[in-house]
Amino acid sequence: MTRTENITMTNGEFAHLGEGSVAYLRK
């Protein structure tokens, strides 16, 4: 998954995944 796609799905998926998304992005 590219960083661009990550940012696009961040808005919705971020709240859904919660810390999981944060850990993935921080990685």
Backbone hydrogen bonds, N-H to C=O, Kabsch-Sander energy under -0.5 kcal/mol:
donor,donor_aa,acceptor,acceptor_aa,energy
6,N,2,T,-1.9
7,I,3,R,-2.2
8,T,4,T,-2.0
9,M,5,E,-2.2
10,T,6,N,-1.0
11,N,7,I,-0.8
13,E,9,M,-2.6
14,F,9,M,-0.6
14,F,10,T,-2.4
15,A,11,N,-0.6
16,H,12,G,-1.3
17,L,13,E,-3.8
18,G,13,E,-0.5
18,G,14,F,-2.5
20,G,17,L,-1.5
21,S,18,G,-0.8
22,V,18,G,-1.6
23,A,19,E,-3.1
24,Y,20,G,-1.7
25,L,21,S,-2.7
26,R,22,V,-2.9
27,K,23,A,-1.4
